[in-house]
């Protein structure tokens, strides 16, 4: 081989190496994988459930101030949707969600948390729902979009994205004026089988599906099937530089709204969101029916334990300002029953410590009465009383909201007041949830003093 030919081959080899390296860096950038940066490490910690920090988009469209992203809606991934082991291949899924605070742009988070297979999102879109006609929380449900609001969503400036097994993805910024207290339509098309569907089973309102890629349909005629669940979608954030941040509520079925009227938006967090919107706060509902502090219930769609999911579902939300904890009753009443109150309070204190590590104040509630429920026993009632004594002592949370005293029957303190009981002796009625939403002191959420514990 002569020297000139050798130089030519060497130059060619170096070019190939440069192209490979450039491709690797481009792929990492497209996945938001700046793991060496502080923000990259915060995102990885939040995704693993071990830390916090505002989520950043996959693409490079983040605003100069990441703190301007505020969560307006969220739903905690609770398990795998039954009956669809390979997903909804060839269909469009139109999730209907309700905002708590508005903004000048939006972004979404999609989750493939509970699948062992990659999920292909062919297209995605977001629009304001046509049903926003002034009625309370979209009582006239509709899969149709308001004229002029349909926007295509991109991921790393691409219209499609692959979400890895167990992963999640945050979209690029979408220019859309999002009103507060309104319905949004977030639609994804899944063109190929993608394994089990990560979902939230207790939407208490319908979302819709259609055959084919109908992500950009303004009308809802193609969306002929509905189900009261949210699929893949776990968060919607808005760009709002005047907002304070978000209150993230981690809870069980009482936060998830079981017992409230279907489609009416009568969760206690909905009532709270209406009250605090003027204070510049979004309210994010991270409740999962059946959820416990100490034990997971994934097979039943009741989610990982609160200890395991706290980093992802609470600290990982955009603009988290304060944490609200409503948990513990399922540890007592669900089998295997936890009869050691100290273990429950230790778990709740652990949640507080995780939040304090990120400078967040924690507001927590007492455990509500369940004396009218078939699972009630005197022994379990004694456990609840002990946990509540610890919470009221001020040793568990920075601030305490005494939902137990608010809801209980003054003539039978282990039971819900009759007008606050949905009928099962455990879950509040619409009246009960309204009372809870009004009972939370706004000063507990917006005060400037640091965490106390």
Backbone torsions as a table, in degrees:
resi	resn	phi	psi	omega
1	UNK	NA	127.1	177.9
2	UNK	-79.6	166.5	-174.2
3	UNK	-64.8	-38.5	-178.3
4	UNK	-62.8	-44.0	179.1
5	UNK	-64.2	-37.2	178.9
6	UNK	-61.8	-40.9	178.3
7	UNK	-65.0	-37.8	179.1
8	UNK	-62.7	-45.2	179.0
9	UNK	-63.6	-41.3	179.7
10	UNK	-62.9	-42.7	179.1
11	UNK	-62.8	-39.3	177.9
12	UNK	-63.9	-42.4	178.9
13	UNK	-62.1	-43.3	179.8
14	UNK	-63.3	-36.4	178.1
15	UNK	-63.9	-43.5	178.5
16	UNK	-61.3	-44.1	179.7
17	UNK	-61.3	-42.5	179.9
18	UNK	-62.6	-40.5	178.8
19	UNK	-64.4	-42.1	178.9
20	UNK	-61.7	-46.0	-179.7
21	UNK	-62.5	-43.3	179.1
22	UNK	-61.3	-39.7	178.9
23	UNK	-63.5	-41.6	179.4
24	UNK	-62.2	-47.6	-179.6
25	UNK	-64.4	-36.5	177.6
26	UNK	-64.2	-40.7	-180.0
27	UNK	-65.2	-42.1	178.9
28	UNK	-63.4	-42.3	179.2
29	UNK	-63.1	-38.3	-179.1
30	UNK	-66.7	-26.5	179.4
31	UNK	-93.5	7.7	-179.3
32	UNK	66.6	34.0	-168.9
33	UNK	-96.7	39.1	176.5
34	UNK	-77.3	68.3	-174.5
35	UNK	-65.9	-17.4	179.7
36	UNK	-81.7	-16.3	-179.7
37	UNK	-84.8	161.6	178.2
38	UNK	-61.0	-42.2	-179.5
39	UNK	-65.2	-39.9	178.4
40	UNK	-59.6	-41.8	179.5
41	UNK	-67.6	-37.8	177.9
42	UNK	-64.0	-41.4	179.2
43	UNK	-64.5	-41.1	178.9
44	UNK	-65.0	-39.2	178.8
45	UNK	-64.8	-43.2	179.4
46	UNK	-64.1	-40.0	-179.1
47	UNK	-66.5	-30.5	-178.9
48	UNK	-86.1	-6.0	179.7
49	UNK	85.0	10.6	-175.0
50	UNK	-110.3	-1.6	-177.2
51	UNK	-156.3	-163.0	-174.8
52	UNK	-136.8	-171.1	180.0
53	UNK	123.7	145.4	179.8
54	UNK	-64.5	139.1	178.9
55	UNK	-71.1	144.0	178.3
56	UNK	-111.7	151.0	-177.4
57	UNK	-66.7	161.2	175.2
58	UNK	-67.5	-40.5	-178.4
59	UNK	-85.6	-165.7	-176.3
60	UNK	-105.4	23.9	-173.8
61	UNK	-94.1	15.8	-180.0
62	UNK	-66.2	144.7	178.3
63	UNK	-69.4	166.7	-178.7
64	UNK	-59.8	-36.8	177.9
65	UNK	-105.8	105.2	-179.4
66	UNK	-65.0	-22.8	-179.1
67	UNK	-67.8	-13.4	179.6
68	UNK	-74.7	-13.9	176.0
69	UNK	-77.7	125.5	-178.9
70	UNK	-127.3	133.1	175.1
71	UNK	-67.9	129.5	176.1
72	UNK	-109.0	-22.0	178.7
73	UNK	-154.7	147.8	175.1
74	UNK	-156.0	156.3	171.6
75	UNK	-143.5	130.0	-177.9
76	UNK	-76.9	130.7	174.9
77	UNK	-62.9	127.6	-170.2
78	UNK	-111.4	-18.1	-177.5
79	UNK	163.5	-158.1	-176.2
80	UNK	-105.0	130.9	177.7
81	UNK	-64.4	126.7	-178.6
82	UNK	-72.4	149.8	172.0
83	UNK	84.5	-1.0	179.3
84	UNK	-134.2	68.1	-175.1
85	UNK	-62.8	-20.5	-179.4
86	UNK	-112.5	15.1	178.1
87	UNK	80.4	-167.3	-178.2
88	UNK	-108.6	64.7	-175.5
89	UNK	-61.0	134.8	177.3
90	UNK	76.1	15.9	-176.4
91	UNK	-125.5	161.2	173.8
92	UNK	-109.4	134.9	-178.6
93	UNK	-113.0	117.7	-178.8
94	UNK	-108.2	100.3	178.1
95	UNK	-82.3	133.2	177.1
96	UNK	-106.0	121.4	-177.1
97	UNK	-130.7	163.1	-175.4
98	UNK	-120.5	129.1	-176.9
99	UNK	-81.9	153.4	174.7
100	UNK	-110.8	-21.1	178.6
101	UNK	-146.8	152.7	-176.0
102	UNK	-100.8	178.9	179.3
103	UNK	-173.1	-179.8	-176.8
104	UNK	-98.3	-6.5	177.8
105	UNK	-157.6	169.0	-177.0
106	UNK	-141.7	163.5	169.2
107	UNK	-150.8	158.7	-176.8
108	UNK	-126.4	159.5	172.5
109	UNK	-120.1	129.1	176.4
110	UNK	-113.7	140.3	-175.0
111	UNK	-122.4	139.7	172.8
112	UNK	-122.7	36.6	-168.1
113	UNK	-56.6	-42.4	-169.6
114	UNK	-102.3	16.5	178.6
115	UNK	-108.5	146.5	174.2
116	UNK	-98.3	8.3	178.2
117	UNK	-122.7	150.4	177.4
118	UNK	-67.2	148.5	-179.0
119	UNK	-115.9	122.1	176.5
120	UNK	-93.4	121.6	171.2
121	UNK	-100.7	112.5	-177.1
122	UNK	-74.7	-47.7	175.9
123	UNK	-147.1	158.8	175.6
124	UNK	-146.7	152.2	-179.9
125	UNK	-146.8	163.9	175.9
126	UNK	-140.2	143.5	179.7
127	UNK	-155.3	158.3	170.1
128	UNK	-79.6	136.3	-177.6
129	UNK	-70.8	144.1	176.8
130	UNK	-70.0	-13.6	-176.0
131	UNK	-79.3	-3.7	-177.7
132	UNK	-78.9	81.4	-176.0
133	UNK	-113.1	18.9	178.8
134	UNK	98.7	-13.6	177.7
135	UNK	-73.2	157.2	-174.7
136	UNK	-65.4	115.3	171.4
137	UNK	51.3	43.6	170.5
138	UNK	62.5	47.0	-179.9
139	UNK	-62.9	-26.7	174.6
140	UNK	-92.8	86.2	-175.3
141	UNK	-64.7	142.2	178.7
142	UNK	-155.6	136.1	173.3
143	UNK	-87.8	11.8	-179.1
144	UNK	-91.1	147.0	-179.2
145	UNK	-94.2	148.2	174.6
146	UNK	-69.2	140.1	-178.6
147	UNK	-55.5	136.9	175.7
148	UNK	81.0	5.9	-176.2
149	UNK	-111.8	-7.2	-176.6
150	UNK	-70.2	128.4	179.4
151	UNK	-132.8	136.5	173.8
152	UNK	-80.2	138.9	-179.5
153	UNK	-100.1	138.7	175.6
154	UNK	-118.8	161.6	179.9
155	UNK	-132.2	109.8	-174.0
156	UNK	60.2	36.3	-179.8
157	UNK	67.2	13.5	176.1
158	UNK	-112.6	148.8	-176.9
159	UNK	-82.4	-10.8	177.1
160	UNK	-125.5	160.1	-179.8
161	UNK	-154.4	148.9	174.1
162	UNK	-107.9	122.2	177.8
163	UNK	-96.5	120.9	-176.3
164	UNK	-68.5	162.7	176.8
165	UNK	-56.0	130.9	179.6
166	UNK	75.0	4.6	-174.4
167	UNK	-103.3	-176.2	175.6
168	UNK	-149.0	164.2	-178.1
169	UNK	-141.6	142.9	177.8
170	UNK	-111.8	133.5	-174.8
171	UNK	-76.6	170.2	169.2
172	UNK	-70.4	168.5	174.6
173	UNK	-65.2	136.9	176.3
174	UNK	-119.0	121.2	178.7
175	UNK	-73.3	108.8	179.8
176	UNK	-158.6	126.8	176.8
177	UNK	-77.0	112.9	-176.3
178	UNK	-102.9	115.1	176.1
179	UNK	-73.6	157.4	171.6
180	UNK	-79.4	158.6	175.7
181	UNK	54.8	50.8	-178.1
182	UNK	-142.4	161.7	177.3
183	UNK	-90.1	138.9	172.6
184	UNK	-117.0	151.2	172.6
185	UNK	-109.8	119.1	176.3
186	UNK	-116.8	115.2	-171.2
187	UNK	-117.0	135.4	175.1
188	UNK	-128.3	143.4	175.4
189	UNK	-108.4	126.4	177.8
190	UNK	-110.9	97.7	-172.2
191	UNK	-76.0	-16.6	-175.1
192	UNK	-134.8	159.8	174.9
193	UNK	-55.9	141.1	-176.1
194	UNK	-137.5	17.8	-179.7
195	UNK	81.2	-174.1	-177.4
196	UNK	-56.7	147.9	-175.8
197	UNK	-92.6	121.7	172.5
198	UNK	-74.9	125.6	-174.0
199	UNK	-147.9	169.5	171.6
200	UNK	-117.8	117.2	-168.2
201	UNK	-82.8	-9.2	-172.1
202	UNK	-118.7	60.6	179.9
203	UNK	-71.3	-26.0	-177.2
204	UNK	59.0	26.4	175.4
205	UNK	-167.0	156.7	-176.4
206	UNK	-82.1	144.3	160.6
207	UNK	-116.4	170.8	-164.8
208	UNK	-130.9	157.7	174.4
209	UNK	-133.3	152.0	178.4
210	UNK	-140.8	154.1	176.9
211	UNK	-79.8	134.7	177.9
212	UNK	87.4	-176.2	179.3
213	UNK	-87.9	97.5	-179.9
214	UNK	-116.3	29.1	-175.6
215	UNK	-64.1	-29.9	-176.5
216	UNK	-100.7	9.9	177.6
217	UNK	-66.8	126.6	173.8
218	UNK	-76.7	-40.2	179.0
219	UNK	-83.1	166.5	-178.3
220	UNK	-108.2	11.8	-173.7
221	UNK	-61.5	-33.6	-178.2
222	UNK	-74.8	-17.1	-175.4
223	UNK	-89.4	81.7	-171.7
224	UNK	-92.2	-9.7	179.9
225	UNK	-119.0	146.8	179.6
226	UNK	-140.8	157.9	177.1
227	UNK	-155.2	145.2	-176.6
228	UNK	-83.5	56.9	-178.5
229	UNK	-138.5	163.4	169.2
230	UNK	-114.6	129.1	-177.2
231	UNK	-112.4	130.9	174.6
232	UNK	68.1	-39.7	-175.7
233	UNK	-75.6	126.5	-179.3
234	UNK	-123.5	-11.9	179.3
235	UNK	-161.8	148.2	168.3
236	UNK	-129.7	125.4	177.2
237	UNK	-112.3	154.3	176.2
238	UNK	-125.7	155.0	176.0
239	UNK	-89.5	114.8	-176.1
240	UNK	-151.6	98.6	-174.9
241	UNK	-78.4	-6.3	178.7
242	UNK	-98.8	-7.9	-176.2
243	UNK	-78.3	154.8	176.2
244	UNK	-77.8	-41.3	-173.1
245	UNK	149.6	-160.9	-177.1
246	UNK	-124.7	145.7	168.2
247	UNK	-91.3	120.4	179.6
248	UNK	-106.4	120.2	-176.1
249	UNK	-104.6	115.0	174.7
250	UNK	-100.8	126.7	-174.6
251	UNK	-160.8	-167.3	-177.1
252	UNK	-113.1	-147.5	-176.4
253	UNK	-65.3	-23.6	179.1
254	UNK	-71.4	-33.8	172.5
255	UNK	-79.8	-32.9	178.1
256	UNK	-68.8	-15.8	172.3
257	UNK	94.8	14.3	179.8
258	UNK	-61.9	132.4	-176.2
259	UNK	102.4	-15.9	177.7
260	UNK	-85.6	164.4	-176.5
261	UNK	-68.7	136.7	-178.0
262	UNK	-65.1	132.2	175.1
263	UNK	74.2	5.5	-173.6
264	UNK	-98.4	-11.5	-177.4
265	UNK	65.6	45.5	-175.4
266	UNK	-109.0	21.3	169.2
267	UNK	-61.4	154.9	179.8
268	UNK	-66.6	-26.9	177.2
269	UNK	-70.6	-28.1	175.4
270	UNK	-66.2	-42.0	178.2
271	UNK	-64.8	-42.2	178.2
272	UNK	-62.9	-42.1	-179.2
273	UNK	-59.7	-40.6	178.1
274	UNK	-63.1	-35.9	-177.3
275	UNK	-73.8	-36.8	-171.1
276	UNK	-98.9	-1.4	-177.3
277	UNK	-59.1	-34.9	178.0
278	UNK	-70.1	-13.9	177.7
279	UNK	-92.1	4.5	178.3
280	UNK	76.9	28.9	-178.9
281	UNK	-115.9	132.3	165.7
282	UNK	-86.1	159.9	177.3
283	UNK	-127.3	121.8	-179.1
284	UNK	-111.5	127.3	-177.7
285	UNK	-96.7	108.2	177.4
286	UNK	-107.6	33.8	177.9
287	UNK	-81.6	146.2	174.3
288	UNK	-134.3	123.7	179.8
289	UNK	-59.4	132.4	179.8
290	UNK	82.0	1.2	-174.8
291	UNK	-70.2	146.4	-179.4
292	UNK	-124.2	159.8	176.7
293	UNK	-70.9	-43.9	-166.4
294	UNK	-101.6	-30.0	-171.8
295	UNK	-122.8	144.8	174.3
296	UNK	-82.9	160.6	174.4
297	UNK	-142.1	51.9	-173.1
298	UNK	-63.2	-40.0	-176.1
299	UNK	-62.0	-28.9	-178.2
300	UNK	-95.7	7.0	-179.2
301	UNK	69.9	28.8	-179.1
302	UNK	-109.2	9.6	167.8
303	UNK	85.2	164.6	170.6
304	UNK	-64.0	165.7	175.7
305	UNK	-61.4	156.6	178.1
306	UNK	-60.9	-36.1	178.3
307	UNK	-61.3	-37.4	-177.3
308	UNK	-78.1	-32.3	-172.8
309	UNK	-98.9	-3.5	-172.7
310	UNK	-60.4	-42.4	-178.8
311	UNK	-63.3	-40.7	-178.3
312	UNK	-78.5	-51.4	-170.1
313	UNK	-80.7	-19.3	-177.3
314	UNK	-118.1	-64.5	-175.4
315	UNK	-68.8	-23.8	-179.4
316	UNK	-83.0	0.0	-179.6
317	UNK	-78.6	154.5	-179.5
318	UNK	-73.5	128.8	172.3
319	UNK	69.9	27.3	179.3
320	UNK	-59.4	123.0	-178.3
321	UNK	-106.7	-40.3	-179.5
322	UNK	-148.4	149.1	-178.7
323	UNK	-109.9	136.3	175.1
324	UNK	-119.5	128.9	-177.1
325	UNK	-114.6	121.5	174.6
326	UNK	-129.3	89.0	-172.5
327	UNK	-153.7	159.7	171.5
328	UNK	127.9	-26.6	-175.0
329	UNK	-68.5	-34.6	-179.2
330	UNK	-70.8	-27.2	174.5
331	UNK	-61.1	-32.2	-177.6
332	UNK	-82.8	-44.9	-168.4
333	UNK	-96.5	-16.4	179.9
334	UNK	-93.6	142.9	179.1
335	UNK	-78.9	141.3	-5.7
336	UNK	-72.2	129.8	-176.2
337	UNK	-66.4	135.6	172.9
338	UNK	-91.6	113.4	-176.1
339	UNK	-105.9	5.0	176.6
340	UNK	-102.7	103.3	-177.2
341	UNK	-62.0	-27.5	-179.5
342	UNK	-65.7	-32.5	177.9
343	UNK	-68.3	-38.8	178.8
344	UNK	-67.2	-46.7	-179.6
345	UNK	-65.9	-33.4	176.2
346	UNK	-64.0	-39.5	177.1
347	UNK	-64.6	-42.4	177.8
348	UNK	-64.0	-39.5	177.2
349	UNK	-64.6	-33.1	177.9
350	UNK	-64.6	-39.4	175.9
351	UNK	-61.0	-42.5	178.7
352	UNK	-61.6	-42.2	179.6
353	UNK	-63.8	-40.0	178.1
354	UNK	-60.9	-41.7	179.5
355	UNK	-68.5	-40.6	179.8
356	UNK	-62.4	-31.4	179.2
357	UNK	-61.7	-19.8	178.5
358	UNK	-111.6	16.2	174.4
359	UNK	73.1	23.9	-176.6
360	UNK	-102.5	138.5	173.9
361	UNK	-78.5	147.1	-179.3
362	UNK	-120.4	122.5	172.3
363	UNK	-106.0	133.0	-178.6
364	UNK	-134.0	157.0	-178.0
365	UNK	-112.0	156.2	170.5
366	UNK	-71.7	162.4	-179.7
367	UNK	-80.8	130.5	-172.4
368	UNK	-80.8	160.7	-175.9
369	UNK	-65.9	149.6	175.6
370	UNK	-142.2	25.5	-175.7
371	UNK	-63.4	-22.7	179.1
372	UNK	-90.7	4.6	-178.6
373	UNK	-93.8	145.1	-178.2
374	UNK	-59.2	-21.7	-178.4
375	UNK	-83.6	-1.9	-177.3
376	UNK	-72.4	136.2	169.6
377	UNK	-138.5	161.6	178.2
378	UNK	-62.3	-36.3	-179.6
379	UNK	-64.6	-44.0	179.8
380	UNK	-70.4	-33.2	175.7
381	UNK	-61.3	-38.6	179.0
382	UNK	-64.5	-35.5	177.6
383	UNK	-65.8	-45.1	178.7
384	UNK	-59.7	-43.6	180.0
385	UNK	-60.5	-40.2	-179.7
386	UNK	-67.3	-41.8	178.1
387	UNK	-63.5	-44.2	179.9
388	UNK	-64.0	-36.8	176.4
389	UNK	-59.6	-43.0	179.4
390	UNK	-65.2	-40.8	179.9
391	UNK	-65.3	-43.4	-179.6
392	UNK	-67.4	-22.6	-179.2
393	UNK	-70.1	-14.7	-179.0
394	UNK	86.8	9.5	-176.7
395	UNK	-93.6	-2.8	-174.9
396	UNK	-108.4	-49.2	-177.6
397	UNK	-121.3	165.5	176.9
398	UNK	-72.2	-39.6	176.1
399	UNK	-132.4	147.7	-178.9
400	UNK	-119.9	133.0	172.8
401	UNK	-111.1	117.9	-170.9
402	UNK	-90.0	76.9	177.9
403	UNK	-64.2	-28.0	178.9
404	UNK	-60.7	-51.8	-179.0
405	UNK	-67.4	-32.0	178.5
406	UNK	-65.1	-44.2	-169.4
407	UNK	-93.8	-18.6	-170.3
408	UNK	-76.7	151.9	176.7
409	UNK	-72.3	122.0	-179.0
410	UNK	-62.7	-20.1	179.7
411	UNK	-95.3	-11.2	177.2
412	UNK	-148.9	81.6	-169.0
413	UNK	-61.5	-15.5	177.4
414	UNK	-87.3	2.3	-177.9
415	UNK	-120.3	157.1	171.7
416	UNK	-71.6	147.7	171.1
417	UNK	-57.2	139.6	-176.5
418	UNK	-53.1	-40.3	-178.7
419	UNK	-78.1	-9.6	176.6
420	UNK	-102.5	1.6	-175.5
421	UNK	-98.7	126.1	178.6
422	UNK	-71.2	-15.3	178.5
423	UNK	125.5	-11.5	-179.7
424	UNK	-106.3	4.2	177.5
425	UNK	75.7	3.9	-176.8
426	UNK	-128.6	-47.8	-174.9
427	UNK	-96.6	137.0	178.8
428	UNK	-67.3	160.8	173.4
429	UNK	-86.5	-180.0	173.8
430	UNK	-55.0	-41.6	179.1
431	UNK	-63.6	-40.7	179.2
432	UNK	-65.1	-44.3	179.1
433	UNK	-65.1	-38.1	177.7
434	UNK	-62.1	-40.9	178.3
435	UNK	-63.4	-39.8	179.1
436	UNK	-63.9	-45.9	-178.9
437	UNK	-63.7	-31.3	178.3
438	UNK	-81.3	-20.7	-172.2
439	UNK	-80.2	-27.0	-178.5
440	UNK	-67.3	124.8	180.0
441	UNK	-76.0	125.1	179.1
442	UNK	-61.8	-30.7	178.6
443	UNK	-63.1	-27.3	176.7
444	UNK	-69.6	-23.4	-175.1
445	UNK	-96.5	-28.7	-172.4
446	UNK	-114.1	2.0	178.2
447	UNK	-61.6	154.5	-173.8
448	UNK	-97.8	-8.8	-178.3
449	UNK	-69.1	148.9	-177.6
450	UNK	-72.2	171.9	175.5
451	UNK	-56.5	144.4	-171.3
452	UNK	-92.1	-31.5	-171.3
453	UNK	-83.7	NA	NA
